[in-house]
Amino acid sequence: MKKSVYVGIGIVGVLAIAAILYFVLNPRSSAVTLTDDIETTQIDIGPVSEIVGATGTVSSDQSALLNWKTSGIVAEVYFRVGDEVHAGDMLAVLDPSSLSPFDILAQADLVSAQKALDNLLESQSQSAHALQAVETAQDMLDDARSPDIDQASALQAIAQADKAAADAERKLKTITAPVAQPALDQAQANLVLAEKKINDNQKMIDRIQKKLNKRDDQYKPWESRRRYKQFMEGLQMQRTQLQIAYDNSLQKYENLKSPPNPNDVAVAEANLLDAQAQLFEARVEWERIKDGTSPADLALLEAQLSDAQREWQRVKDGPTAKDIVAAQARVTAAQATLDKASILAPFDGTITQVISKPNDQVSPGTPAFRLDNLSQLSVDVGVSEIDINLVEVGQPAILTFDAVLAKEYNGQVVEVSPVGSTSLGVVDFMVKVVLLDADADVRPGMTAAVEIIVSQTDEALLVPNRAVGGKSYVYRVDQDGKLELIEVSLGASSDKYSQVLDGDLSPGDVIVLNPHEL
């Protein structure tokens, strides 16, 4: 009796094991009844993004801590926190009386060095001027020995000046000459004729207007309002042209009747005098050179050339390039010493920290200001070696800040380090993300949570992450309320949803949200 019981128990155990193995090896064929404590949801199509998350600190595009380079007492501080400055702006200066004797002597050294440099450069300029004087004297002597070209130029100048004088005289006569009576009579006749044409046009317009004012039943069979409107439009266009012609005739008649404008006469007289003076000078020049250069003039030009050549020989070598470089180095060194007594902005930016105050005693290395270029902010984040191959330059990013509630900012990957760094056995690669829409709420030094979107699918079959059991299965509810275990292959995944790449699932299928509780 006991033996049969044990055998029965053994058979039941074998059957149970076989059922479990069958369920595991053939999950689709198994079925579990849907109960009230099972949560379900419906599969849908939607967008999914795969992100790589990291944190980092906001920093400005350029940042510098500006320190004093010499000892002294701060005399003036010209900017406050938040002020915008430009490269080269003086931010603060030390009291000259508080500087060391070496720094004070730098001013005298600068004056002396600049004067020495100016003398060297001036000697170079003297050399260039002396050479130019030699070339000018040589050209004048050559022209004097060969006067043909100068004589031809002088004759041409006389002809041009004579023509200019004649033109100026003719213009003056035209302005001051009285108007002939026939011309005035003709202008008056033209004006009367133009006025008559305007009056005739107006009479015709008045006639057509009366026709247009009649009722349609008063029109004769050959009349129509449309034709009269067309006539009126043509007459009005003609009126505009006739008015222009009348105005031109009136202007011409008034000009002929009026005496010449005194200003025009004065200008014409001045032009004539100038032209006559130039003609006189051209004739004098011709008289001077028509017989060629005199022996006395040649001797003078030869002497001038000799003087220019001697001056060139005296100054031609000038200073050496080495001497000029040394003099410039003295000026630079003296200026650099003087610059230590002030703080200059190295780039355009915003004063974010003012450390030095007036009357502060400072020494070399004492901090004075912090300067940041806030026109562009970025975040450097460390991405693990597992995810770094997913990150590329140009990928979008979403940034959030604990200090800025309920607000997201857009960013973009602009730099991916090709070399990783190891800390406590973890390898990270630095990635720079620039903020594209930063506002006044975002400040350097803030901690940012960065989500880099490494891939995005607009239409994906999505399942909630909590609906995925184990590594790769979900429970689907069939039409009879039974549960089927469906194997799936997942793709891109966010914090809530994953993309189904492979599996017997379709949009609208109902799946279990809490498979781990079955």
RAUR-V577419 format. One record per residue. RES is the residue in one small letter. SS is DSSP state (h for helix, s for strand, l for the rest). PSI is psi in degrees with one decimal (999 if undefined). BURIAL is I if it has 24 or more other C-alpha atoms within 12 Angstrom, else O. Layout:
BEGIN
res=RES ss=SS psi=PSI burial=BURIAL
res=RES ss=SS psi=PSI burial=BURIAL
END
This chain:
BEGIN
res=m ss=l psi=-47.4 burial=O
res=k ss=h psi=-37.6 burial=O
res=k ss=h psi=-45.1 burial=O
res=s ss=h psi=-35.0 burial=O
res=v ss=h psi=-46.9 burial=O
res=y ss=h psi=-38.7 burial=O
res=v ss=h psi=-43.0 burial=O
res=g ss=h psi=-42.6 burial=O
res=i ss=h psi=-40.2 burial=O
res=g ss=h psi=-40.8 burial=O
res=i ss=h psi=-42.2 burial=O
res=v ss=h psi=-42.4 burial=O
res=g ss=h psi=-41.9 burial=O
res=v ss=h psi=-42.3 burial=O
res=l ss=h psi=-38.5 burial=O
res=a ss=h psi=-43.6 burial=O
res=i ss=h psi=-41.0 burial=O
res=a ss=h psi=-38.7 burial=O
res=a ss=h psi=-41.1 burial=O
res=i ss=h psi=-44.6 burial=O
res=l ss=h psi=-38.5 burial=O
res=y ss=h psi=-39.1 burial=O
res=f ss=h psi=-41.8 burial=O
res=v ss=h psi=-44.8 burial=O
res=l ss=h psi=-22.6 burial=O
res=n ss=l psi=67.8 burial=O
res=p ss=h psi=-31.8 burial=O
res=r ss=h psi=-25.8 burial=I
res=s ss=h psi=-11.6 burial=O
res=s ss=l psi=157.2 burial=O
res=a ss=l psi=137.4 burial=O
res=v ss=s psi=139.4 burial=O
res=t ss=s psi=136.8 burial=O
res=l ss=l psi=129.3 burial=I
res=t ss=l psi=171.7 burial=O
res=d ss=l psi=-26.3 burial=O
res=d ss=l psi=4.1 burial=O
res=i ss=l psi=126.0 burial=I
res=e ss=l psi=141.5 burial=O
res=t ss=s psi=163.5 burial=I
res=t ss=s psi=168.3 burial=I
res=q ss=s psi=135.2 burial=O
res=i ss=l psi=142.6 burial=I
res=d ss=s psi=168.0 burial=I
res=i ss=s psi=137.3 burial=O
res=g ss=s psi=176.5 burial=O
res=p ss=s psi=149.4 burial=O
res=v ss=s psi=137.3 burial=I
res=s ss=s psi=139.6 burial=I
res=e ss=s psi=125.8 burial=I
res=i ss=s psi=155.1 burial=I
res=v ss=s psi=118.4 burial=I
res=g ss=s psi=147.2 burial=I
res=a ss=s psi=169.8 burial=I
res=t ss=s psi=154.7 burial=I
res=g ss=s psi=-177.3 burial=I
res=t ss=s psi=136.9 burial=I
res=v ss=s psi=136.2 burial=I
res=s ss=s psi=157.2 burial=I
res=s ss=s psi=164.0 burial=I
res=d ss=s psi=-40.7 burial=I
res=q ss=s psi=141.9 burial=I
res=s ss=s psi=139.3 burial=I
res=a ss=s psi=137.6 burial=I
res=l ss=s psi=113.7 burial=I
res=l ss=s psi=124.4 burial=I
res=n ss=s psi=155.0 burial=I
res=w ss=l psi=149.5 burial=I
res=k ss=l psi=1.7 burial=I
res=t ss=l psi=174.2 burial=I
res=s ss=l psi=151.4 burial=I
res=g ss=s psi=-171.8 burial=I
res=i ss=s psi=131.6 burial=I
res=v ss=s psi=125.5 burial=I
res=a ss=s psi=-49.3 burial=I
res=e ss=s psi=141.4 burial=O
res=v ss=s psi=116.2 burial=I
res=y ss=l psi=-11.3 burial=I
res=f ss=l psi=156.1 burial=I
res=r ss=l psi=170.8 burial=O
res=v ss=l psi=132.2 burial=O
res=g ss=l psi=-12.3 burial=O
res=d ss=l psi=142.3 burial=I
res=e ss=s psi=135.5 burial=O
res=v ss=s psi=162.5 burial=I
res=h ss=l psi=156.7 burial=O
res=a ss=l psi=130.4 burial=O
res=g ss=l psi=-12.5 burial=O
res=d ss=l psi=138.3 burial=I
res=m ss=s psi=120.7 burial=I
res=l ss=s psi=-35.7 burial=I
res=a ss=s psi=159.8 burial=I
res=v ss=s psi=149.7 burial=I
res=l ss=s psi=154.0 burial=I
res=d ss=l psi=121.3 burial=I
res=p ss=h psi=-34.0 burial=I
res=s ss=h psi=-16.8 burial=O
res=s ss=h psi=-1.9 burial=O
res=l ss=l psi=162.0 burial=I
res=s ss=l psi=157.3 burial=O
res=p ss=h psi=-35.7 burial=O
res=f ss=h psi=-43.7 burial=O
res=d ss=h psi=-37.1 burial=I
res=i ss=h psi=-40.2 burial=I
res=l ss=h psi=-17.7 burial=O
res=a ss=h psi=-31.3 burial=I
res=q ss=h psi=-45.7 burial=I
res=a ss=h psi=-39.8 burial=O
res=d ss=h psi=-38.5 burial=I
res=l ss=h psi=-43.4 burial=I
res=v ss=h psi=-44.8 burial=O
res=s ss=h psi=-44.2 burial=O
res=a ss=h psi=-39.1 burial=I
res=q ss=h psi=-38.7 burial=I
res=k ss=h psi=-41.7 burial=O
res=a ss=h psi=-41.2 burial=I
res=l ss=h psi=-42.2 burial=I
res=d ss=h psi=-38.9 burial=O
res=n ss=h psi=-41.6 burial=O
res=l ss=h psi=-45.3 burial=I
res=l ss=h psi=-35.1 burial=O
res=e ss=h psi=-36.6 burial=O
res=s ss=h psi=-34.8 burial=I
res=q ss=h psi=-42.6 burial=I
res=s ss=h psi=-38.9 burial=O
res=q ss=h psi=-40.1 burial=I
res=s ss=h psi=-44.1 burial=I
res=a ss=h psi=-42.2 burial=O
res=h ss=h psi=-37.9 burial=O
res=a ss=h psi=-41.8 burial=I
res=l ss=h psi=-39.9 burial=I
res=q ss=h psi=-37.6 burial=O
res=a ss=h psi=-38.3 burial=O
res=v ss=h psi=-45.9 burial=I
res=e ss=h psi=-39.4 burial=O
res=t ss=h psi=-45.4 burial=O
res=a ss=h psi=-38.7 burial=I
res=q ss=h psi=-41.5 burial=I
res=d ss=h psi=-41.7 burial=O
res=m ss=h psi=-39.5 burial=I
res=l ss=h psi=-40.6 burial=I
res=d ss=h psi=-40.9 burial=O
res=d ss=h psi=-38.1 burial=O
res=a ss=h psi=-35.3 burial=I
res=r ss=h psi=-20.8 burial=O
res=s ss=l psi=82.9 burial=O
res=p ss=l psi=-1.7 burial=I
res=d ss=h psi=-44.8 burial=O
res=i ss=h psi=-42.9 burial=O
res=d ss=h psi=-38.9 burial=I
res=q ss=h psi=-42.6 burial=I
res=a ss=h psi=-41.3 burial=O
res=s ss=h psi=-37.7 burial=O
res=a ss=h psi=-41.9 burial=I
res=l ss=h psi=-39.7 burial=I
res=q ss=h psi=-37.6 burial=O
res=a ss=h psi=-38.3 burial=I
res=i ss=h psi=-44.4 burial=I
res=a ss=h psi=-44.0 burial=O
res=q ss=h psi=-41.1 burial=O
res=a ss=h psi=-36.8 burial=I
res=d ss=h psi=-42.2 burial=I
res=k ss=h psi=-42.7 burial=O
res=a ss=h psi=-38.9 burial=O
res=a ss=h psi=-40.8 burial=I
res=a ss=h psi=-42.4 burial=O
res=d ss=h psi=-42.1 burial=O
res=a ss=h psi=-39.7 burial=I
res=e ss=h psi=-40.8 burial=I
res=r ss=h psi=-39.8 burial=O
res=k ss=h psi=-38.7 burial=O
res=l ss=h psi=-42.6 burial=I
res=k ss=h psi=-39.2 burial=O
res=t ss=h psi=-40.4 burial=O
res=i ss=h psi=-40.2 burial=I
res=t ss=h psi=-13.6 burial=O
res=a ss=l psi=138.8 burial=O
res=p ss=l psi=152.2 burial=O
res=v ss=l psi=134.4 burial=O
res=a ss=l psi=142.9 burial=O
res=q ss=h psi=-39.8 burial=O
res=p ss=h psi=-38.7 burial=O
res=a ss=h psi=-39.9 burial=O
res=l ss=h psi=-39.6 burial=O
res=d ss=h psi=-41.2 burial=O
res=q ss=h psi=-41.0 burial=O
res=a ss=h psi=-38.3 burial=I
res=q ss=h psi=-39.8 burial=I
res=a ss=h psi=-41.7 burial=O
res=n ss=h psi=-37.5 burial=O
res=l ss=h psi=-42.5 burial=I
res=v ss=h psi=-42.2 burial=O
res=l ss=h psi=-41.6 burial=O
res=a ss=h psi=-37.8 burial=I
res=e ss=h psi=-38.8 burial=I
res=k ss=h psi=-41.0 burial=O
res=k ss=h psi=-38.2 burial=I
res=i ss=h psi=-42.4 burial=I
res=n ss=h psi=-42.6 burial=O
res=d ss=h psi=-40.5 burial=O
res=n ss=h psi=-41.0 burial=I
res=q ss=h psi=-38.9 burial=O
res=k ss=h psi=-42.1 burial=O
res=m ss=h psi=-38.6 burial=O
res=i ss=h psi=-41.2 burial=I
res=d ss=h psi=-40.3 burial=O
res=r ss=h psi=-45.3 burial=O
res=i ss=h psi=-34.0 burial=I
res=q ss=h psi=-36.9 burial=O
res=k ss=h psi=-38.3 burial=O
res=k ss=h psi=-40.3 burial=I
res=l ss=h psi=-26.5 burial=O
res=n ss=h psi=-14.3 burial=O
res=k ss=l psi=156.3 burial=O
res=r ss=l psi=157.1 burial=O
res=d ss=h psi=-33.5 burial=O
res=d ss=h psi=-6.8 burial=O
res=q ss=h psi=-7.9 burial=O
res=y ss=l psi=143.6 burial=O
res=k ss=l psi=165.8 burial=O
res=p ss=l psi=-32.9 burial=O
res=w ss=l psi=1.8 burial=O
res=e ss=l psi=154.1 burial=O
res=s ss=l psi=146.0 burial=O
res=r ss=h psi=-35.5 burial=I
res=r ss=h psi=-44.0 burial=O
res=r ss=h psi=-38.9 burial=O
res=y ss=h psi=-34.5 burial=I
res=k ss=h psi=-39.8 burial=O
res=q ss=h psi=-43.0 burial=O
res=f ss=h psi=-43.0 burial=I
res=m ss=h psi=-42.5 burial=I
res=e ss=h psi=-43.2 burial=O
res=g ss=h psi=-41.2 burial=O
res=l ss=h psi=-38.1 burial=I
res=q ss=h psi=-37.6 burial=O
res=m ss=h psi=-41.5 burial=O
res=q ss=h psi=-35.6 burial=O
res=r ss=h psi=-41.4 burial=I
res=t ss=h psi=-45.4 burial=O
res=q ss=h psi=-40.4 burial=O
res=l ss=h psi=-34.9 burial=I
res=q ss=h psi=-40.1 burial=I
res=i ss=h psi=-43.6 burial=O
res=a ss=h psi=-39.6 burial=O
res=y ss=h psi=-44.5 burial=I
res=d ss=h psi=-41.4 burial=O
res=n ss=h psi=-42.0 burial=O
res=s ss=h psi=-40.4 burial=I
res=l ss=h psi=-42.8 burial=I
res=q ss=h psi=-41.7 burial=O
res=k ss=h psi=-41.8 burial=O
res=y ss=h psi=-43.0 burial=I
res=e ss=h psi=-38.6 burial=O
res=n ss=h psi=-40.5 burial=O
res=l ss=h psi=-34.7 burial=I
res=k ss=h psi=-32.4 burial=O
res=s ss=l psi=148.4 burial=O
res=p ss=l psi=161.6 burial=O
res=p ss=l psi=147.8 burial=O
res=n ss=l psi=125.8 burial=O
res=p ss=h psi=-36.6 burial=O
res=n ss=h psi=-42.3 burial=O
res=d ss=h psi=-39.5 burial=O
res=v ss=h psi=-43.3 burial=O
res=a ss=h psi=-42.9 burial=O
res=v ss=h psi=-44.1 burial=O
res=a ss=h psi=-40.7 burial=I
res=e ss=h psi=-41.8 burial=I
res=a ss=h psi=-40.2 burial=O
res=n ss=h psi=-38.2 burial=I
res=l ss=h psi=-44.2 burial=I
res=l ss=h psi=-41.5 burial=O
res=d ss=h psi=-44.1 burial=O
res=a ss=h psi=-40.1 burial=I
res=q ss=h psi=-36.8 burial=I
res=a ss=h psi=-41.8 burial=O
res=q ss=h psi=-36.2 burial=I
res=l ss=h psi=-40.3 burial=I
res=f ss=h psi=-45.0 burial=O
res=e ss=h psi=-39.4 burial=O
res=a ss=h psi=-38.3 burial=I
res=r ss=h psi=-37.6 burial=I
res=v ss=h psi=-43.6 burial=O
res=e ss=h psi=-38.9 burial=I
res=w ss=h psi=-42.6 burial=I
res=e ss=h psi=-32.0 burial=O
res=r ss=h psi=-36.9 burial=O
res=i ss=h psi=0.8 burial=I
res=k ss=l psi=-29.1 burial=O
res=d ss=l psi=9.9 burial=O
res=g ss=l psi=174.8 burial=O
res=t ss=l psi=135.4 burial=I
res=s ss=l psi=157.1 burial=O
res=p ss=h psi=-34.3 burial=O
res=a ss=h psi=-41.5 burial=O
res=d ss=h psi=-39.5 burial=O
res=l ss=h psi=-43.0 burial=O
res=a ss=h psi=-39.8 burial=O
res=l ss=h psi=-43.1 burial=O
res=l ss=h psi=-37.3 burial=I
res=e ss=h psi=-39.4 burial=I
res=a ss=h psi=-41.1 burial=O
res=q ss=h psi=-37.8 burial=O
res=l ss=h psi=-41.5 burial=I
res=s ss=h psi=-42.9 burial=O
res=d ss=h psi=-43.1 burial=O
res=a ss=h psi=-38.0 burial=I
res=q ss=h psi=-39.4 burial=I
res=r ss=h psi=-41.6 burial=O
res=e ss=h psi=-39.0 burial=O
res=w ss=h psi=-43.4 burial=I
res=q ss=h psi=-31.7 burial=O
res=r ss=h psi=-37.0 burial=O
res=v ss=h psi=2.8 burial=O
res=k ss=l psi=-36.1 burial=O
res=d ss=l psi=-39.5 burial=O
res=g ss=l psi=-170.7 burial=I
res=p ss=l psi=154.2 burial=I
res=t ss=l psi=159.6 burial=O
res=a ss=h psi=-33.9 burial=O
res=k ss=h psi=-40.3 burial=O
res=d ss=h psi=-41.1 burial=O
res=i ss=h psi=-42.5 burial=I
res=v ss=h psi=-41.7 burial=O
res=a ss=h psi=-40.9 burial=O
res=a ss=h psi=-40.9 burial=I
res=q ss=h psi=-35.8 burial=I
res=a ss=h psi=-38.2 burial=O
res=r ss=h psi=-43.4 burial=I
res=v ss=h psi=-45.0 burial=I
res=t ss=h psi=-42.1 burial=O
res=a ss=h psi=-43.0 burial=O
res=a ss=h psi=-40.1 burial=I
res=q ss=h psi=-39.1 burial=I
res=a ss=h psi=-37.5 burial=O
res=t ss=h psi=-41.3 burial=I
res=l ss=h psi=-37.2 burial=I
res=d ss=h psi=-21.3 burial=I
res=k ss=l psi=-21.7 burial=I
res=a ss=l psi=4.9 burial=I
res=s ss=s psi=161.8 burial=I
res=i ss=s psi=122.5 burial=I
res=l ss=s psi=144.5 burial=I
res=a ss=l psi=123.9 burial=I
res=p ss=l psi=-16.8 burial=I
res=f ss=l psi=167.6 burial=I
res=d ss=l psi=138.0 burial=O
res=g ss=s psi=-164.3 burial=I
res=t ss=s psi=135.0 burial=I
res=i ss=s psi=115.0 burial=I
res=t ss=s psi=-9.8 burial=I
res=q ss=s psi=131.1 burial=I
res=v ss=s psi=113.2 burial=I
res=i ss=l psi=-42.1 burial=I
res=s ss=l psi=141.5 burial=I
res=k ss=l psi=155.6 burial=I
res=p ss=l psi=140.7 burial=O
res=n ss=l psi=2.9 burial=O
res=d ss=l psi=140.4 burial=I
res=q ss=s psi=121.8 burial=O
res=v ss=s psi=164.8 burial=I
res=s ss=l psi=170.8 burial=O
res=p ss=l psi=128.3 burial=O
res=g ss=l psi=-8.4 burial=O
res=t ss=l psi=125.9 burial=O
res=p ss=s psi=142.5 burial=I
res=a ss=s psi=-50.2 burial=I
res=f ss=s psi=158.8 burial=I
res=r ss=s psi=132.5 burial=I
res=l ss=s psi=129.6 burial=I
res=d ss=s psi=140.6 burial=I
res=n ss=s psi=102.3 burial=I
res=l ss=s psi=9.3 burial=I
res=s ss=s psi=-22.7 burial=I
res=q ss=s psi=126.2 burial=I
res=l ss=s psi=150.3 burial=I
res=s ss=s psi=166.3 burial=I
res=v ss=s psi=127.5 burial=I
res=d ss=s psi=122.4 burial=I
res=v ss=s psi=150.7 burial=I
res=g ss=s psi=121.8 burial=I
res=v ss=s psi=132.6 burial=I
res=s ss=s psi=158.8 burial=I
res=e ss=l psi=-19.9 burial=O
res=i ss=l psi=-36.0 burial=O
res=d ss=l psi=-10.6 burial=O
res=i ss=h psi=-31.8 burial=I
res=n ss=h psi=-8.9 burial=O
res=l ss=h psi=-15.6 burial=I
res=v ss=l psi=133.6 burial=I
res=e ss=l psi=154.6 burial=I
res=v ss=l psi=135.6 burial=I
res=g ss=l psi=-13.9 burial=O
res=q ss=l psi=142.7 burial=I
res=p ss=s psi=162.5 burial=I
res=a ss=s psi=152.8 burial=I
res=i ss=s psi=130.3 burial=I
res=l ss=s psi=137.4 burial=I
res=t ss=s psi=156.5 burial=I
res=f ss=s psi=138.8 burial=I
res=d ss=l psi=-29.5 burial=O
res=a ss=l psi=-11.9 burial=O
res=v ss=s psi=99.4 burial=O
res=l ss=s psi=145.8 burial=O
res=a ss=s psi=41.7 burial=O
res=k ss=s psi=134.7 burial=O
res=e ss=s psi=148.2 burial=I
res=y ss=s psi=150.6 burial=I
res=n ss=s psi=144.0 burial=I
res=g ss=s psi=177.0 burial=I
res=q ss=s psi=139.5 burial=I
res=v ss=s psi=124.1 burial=I
res=v ss=s psi=-11.8 burial=I
res=e ss=s psi=132.8 burial=I
res=v ss=s psi=119.3 burial=I
res=s ss=l psi=132.7 burial=I
res=p ss=l psi=-8.1 burial=O
res=v ss=l psi=134.3 burial=O
res=g ss=l psi=164.7 burial=O
res=s ss=s psi=145.6 burial=O
res=t ss=s psi=131.0 burial=O
res=s ss=s psi=120.7 burial=O
res=l ss=l psi=37.2 burial=O
res=g ss=l psi=0.6 burial=O
res=v ss=s psi=130.5 burial=O
res=v ss=s psi=122.6 burial=O
res=d ss=s psi=151.4 burial=I
res=f ss=s psi=131.4 burial=I
res=m ss=s psi=133.2 burial=I
res=v ss=s psi=129.4 burial=I
res=k ss=s psi=126.0 burial=I
res=v ss=s psi=122.7 burial=I
res=v ss=s psi=139.9 burial=I
res=l ss=s psi=130.8 burial=I
res=l ss=l psi=-22.6 burial=O
res=d ss=l psi=41.3 burial=O
res=a ss=l psi=145.3 burial=I
res=d ss=l psi=-168.9 burial=O
res=a ss=l psi=-18.1 burial=O
res=d ss=l psi=-23.9 burial=O
res=v ss=l psi=127.0 burial=I
res=r ss=l psi=150.1 burial=I
res=p ss=l psi=139.8 burial=I
res=g ss=l psi=-17.6 burial=O
res=m ss=l psi=149.5 burial=I
res=t ss=s psi=132.1 burial=I
res=a ss=s psi=137.2 burial=I
res=a ss=s psi=120.9 burial=I
res=v ss=s psi=128.2 burial=I
res=e ss=s psi=107.8 burial=I
res=i ss=s psi=122.9 burial=I
res=i ss=s psi=103.5 burial=I
res=v ss=s psi=-19.7 burial=I
res=s ss=s psi=153.2 burial=I
res=q ss=s psi=131.4 burial=O
res=t ss=s psi=125.9 burial=I
res=d ss=s psi=-34.9 burial=O
res=e ss=s psi=94.5 burial=O
res=a ss=s psi=149.1 burial=I
res=l ss=s psi=113.6 burial=I
res=l ss=s psi=141.5 burial=I
res=v ss=s psi=142.4 burial=I
res=p ss=s psi=142.3 burial=I
res=n ss=h psi=-34.2 burial=I
res=r ss=h psi=-10.9 burial=I
res=a ss=h psi=-9.4 burial=I
res=v ss=l psi=120.9 burial=I
res=g ss=s psi=149.2 burial=I
res=g ss=l psi=-129.9 burial=O
res=k ss=l psi=-28.8 burial=O
res=s ss=l psi=50.9 burial=I
res=y ss=s psi=154.6 burial=I
res=v ss=s psi=161.9 burial=I
res=y ss=s psi=124.1 burial=I
res=r ss=s psi=143.1 burial=I
res=v ss=s psi=120.1 burial=I
res=d ss=l psi=-176.0 burial=I
res=q ss=l psi=-23.8 burial=O
res=d ss=l psi=5.3 burial=O
res=g ss=l psi=12.6 burial=O
res=k ss=s psi=156.3 burial=O
res=l ss=s psi=131.4 burial=I
res=e ss=s psi=136.1 burial=I
res=l ss=s psi=120.0 burial=I
res=i ss=s psi=123.7 burial=I
res=e ss=s psi=137.2 burial=I
res=v ss=s psi=156.1 burial=I
res=s ss=s psi=124.4 burial=O
res=l ss=s psi=151.5 burial=I
res=g ss=s psi=-122.8 burial=I
res=a ss=s psi=143.4 burial=I
res=s ss=s psi=134.7 burial=I
res=s ss=l psi=-167.8 burial=I
res=d ss=l psi=-16.2 burial=O
res=k ss=l psi=-32.5 burial=O
res=y ss=s psi=157.0 burial=I
res=s ss=s psi=148.3 burial=I
res=q ss=s psi=132.9 burial=I
res=v ss=s psi=114.6 burial=I
res=l ss=s psi=-34.4 burial=O
res=d ss=s psi=139.7 burial=O
res=g ss=s psi=153.2 burial=I
res=d ss=l psi=64.7 burial=O
res=l ss=l psi=150.6 burial=I
res=s ss=l psi=157.8 burial=O
res=p ss=l psi=135.6 burial=O
res=g ss=l psi=-16.9 burial=O
res=d ss=l psi=142.7 burial=I
res=v ss=s psi=126.7 burial=I
res=i ss=s psi=163.1 burial=I
res=v ss=s psi=134.5 burial=I
res=l ss=l psi=-24.3 burial=I
res=n ss=l psi=64.7 burial=O
res=p ss=h psi=-25.7 burial=I
res=h ss=h psi=-13.9 burial=O
res=e ss=h psi=-0.3 burial=O
res=l ss=l psi=999 burial=O
END
